[in-house]
């Protein structure tokens, strides 16, 4: 099963969210529909980046990396307009 790491940016605030999912479309709709507790106060979102992985463990590693100090810098470079 494929997994995806995705980065969302709030349209209302300067706030980003990094997550993983095996169904990126339904997960994105859940975030924008305020059905995800951790993001509902920041909705709606733009989907800035998706990366595909062959398994959950690889996707989880990348998600955790983007949440580290150096990983945040790499993330910022990837999503910079």
BELLINUR-V824308 format. One line per field, one symbol per residue. ss: DSSP state (2 for helix, 1 for strand, 0 for the rest). burial: I if it has 24 or more other ideal C-beta (glycine too) atoms within 12 Angstrom, else O. A space follows every 10 residues. Layout:
ss: ???
burial: ???
This chain:
ss: 0011111111 0000011111 1002222222 2200000002 2200111111 1110022222 2222220022 2222222220 0
burial: OOIIIIIIIO OOOOOIIIII IOOIOOIIOI IIOOOOOOIO OOIOIOIIII IOIOOOOOIO OIIOOIOOOO OOOOIOOOOO O
